[in-house]
Amino acid sequence: MAIIITYDIPTKHLEFKNLMFQLGYKDQINDSTCKVLYFPNTTLFHPSKNAITAREEARTTALRLKTNLERCVATEWSDWAAICGEPFK
């Protein structure tokens, strides 16, 4: 199943995302509704992990970077509506 995860960390945002990308997470997906759906800055998508795994990988990644995972919610990606957004600059 696909999931999304959203999180807050106080520092090392780019490093965190890059490590999560290495685990297969994405900050955008191709979609017929949006062509490309760009997720909010602290939200990532994974096509095949479950919510518990995503939360634990976020926790492990934050520990590895010595930053605090202040908030984190992971959930199944199913029925959704979005504003497609634009690439981050």
N, C-alpha and C positions, 0 to 999 in steps of 0.2 A: 504494500500500500504506500502511497505517497504521503508525505507530511510537510507541514511548515513549522518552523520554529522561530520565535521572536524572543529577544533577549536584551538586557541592558548590562553593559560593563562600563566602568569609569575610565578605563585607559586601554590602549593597544587595540583599537578597533580594527585597523587594517591587518595587523598581525593575526588577530583572531579569525577574521574572515578568510584570510589566505590559508590558515591551517584547516579551517572547515571545508574550504574548496578542495583541499587535498583528500578529504574524506568523502568527496562526491557531492557536497552541497552546492547549490547554485543561488545566485541573487537575481536571476531572471530565467524565464522559460519561454519557449515558443508555444504559441497558443492560437487556435483559430479565431478566438474572440478578439484578441489584442494583437495578433501577429507576434509581438514580443511583450510579455508582461514583466515589468520591472518591479521587484518587491521593495518595500520600504527599507531604509538603511540598515536596520537591525533585524531583518527577517530573511530567512533562508529557506530553501526548498530542497527536499531530497525525494527522488522518485520511488524509493523502495525500502526505506527504513521505517521503524515504528516510533511513536512518540517517546517512549521510555529510552530507547537507544539514542535518539537525538538529544534528549535532555542530558544523558550521561556523557555523551561526546562533547557537548557544550561545557559541562562541568569539568571534564578532564582537560579540555583545551584551555579553559580559563586558568586552571591550576598550573598547567604547563607554562603559561605566560606570566604567572604570578600576578594575575589581576582578579578582581572579585566579580563573580557572576551574580549581579544584584537581583535580577528578575529573569525568569525564563518560562515560556509556555511553548509546548510542542503539541500539535494536534494533527489528526488526519485531515488531509486535503481532499475535500469532496465537493459539496455544493458551495459555490463561491460567486461573488460579484466583485468587480475591481475597477479602479481608475488605472489604466494601463501604465501611466507614467513615462518618464524619459530616462535615458542613461544618466548615471551620476557623473558629474564633472570633476 
